[in-house]
Amino acid sequence: MTERNTKLDAIAEQLDENILAVKGTLELIDTSVTEDELHQLLLKAIDRMDIMQRLSAEMLVALRKCFDKIGEIQE
């Protein structure tokens, strides 16, 4: 169970980091000066959102495995 907890903690930490990065990127977009800067910031935000989507899927798989294991133990 400890290995699963460690993996879930790592995924949660990565999600938090990416959410904060996207928030910061969006705040920078508000103050961007040129269209090129705006474009680059949007690309960074999109990349971070892709990472969060992948991490969310990994977290769901890990949780599903935990629940399956709990179900096996209870039977």
C-alpha positions in Angstrom: 0.0 0.0 0.0 2.9 2.3 0.7 4.1 2.1 -2.9 0.7 3.1 -4.1 0.5 6.0 -1.7 3.9 7.2 -2.8 2.8 7.0 -6.5 -0.4 8.8 -5.8 1.4 11.5 -3.8 3.8 12.0 -6.6 1.0 12.3 -9.2 -0.9 14.8 -6.9 2.3 16.9 -6.5 2.8 17.0 -10.3 -0.8 18.0 -10.8 -0.5 20.8 -8.2 2.7 22.0 -9.9 1.1 22.1 -13.3 -2.0 23.7 -12.1 0.0 26.5 -10.5 2.1 26.8 -13.7 -1.0 27.2 -15.8 -2.4 29.7 -13.4 0.8 31.7 -13.5 0.9 31.5 -17.3 -2.7 32.8 -17.5 -1.7 35.7 -15.2 1.2 36.5 -17.5 -1.1 36.4 -20.5 -3.0 39.2 -18.9 0.1 41.3 -18.9 1.7 40.2 -22.1 3.0 42.9 -24.4 3.3 41.4 -27.9 1.2 38.9 -29.9 4.3 36.6 -30.1 4.6 36.6 -26.3 0.9 35.8 -26.0 1.2 32.9 -28.5 4.2 31.4 -26.6 2.4 31.7 -23.3 -0.7 30.0 -24.7 1.4 27.1 -26.0 3.0 26.7 -22.6 -0.5 26.6 -21.0 -1.7 24.0 -23.5 1.3 21.8 -22.8 0.7 22.0 -19.1 -3.0 21.1 -19.6 -1.9 18.0 -21.7 0.4 17.0 -18.8 -2.4 17.4 -16.3 -4.7 15.3 -18.4 -2.2 12.5 -18.6 -1.5 12.7 -14.8 -5.2 12.6 -14.1 -5.6 9.4 -16.2 -2.6 7.9 -14.3 -4.2 8.8 -11.0 -7.5 7.2 -11.9 -5.7 4.0 -13.0 -3.8 3.9 -9.7 -7.0 4.5 -7.7 -8.8 1.8 -9.6 -6.0 -0.7 -8.7 -6.3 0.4 -5.1 -10.0 -0.2 -5.0 -9.6 -3.5 -6.8 -7.1 -4.6 -4.2 -9.3 -3.5 -1.4 -12.2 -5.4 -2.9 -10.0 -8.6 -3.2 -9.0 -8.3 0.5 -12.6 -7.8 1.6 -13.8 -10.9 -0.2 
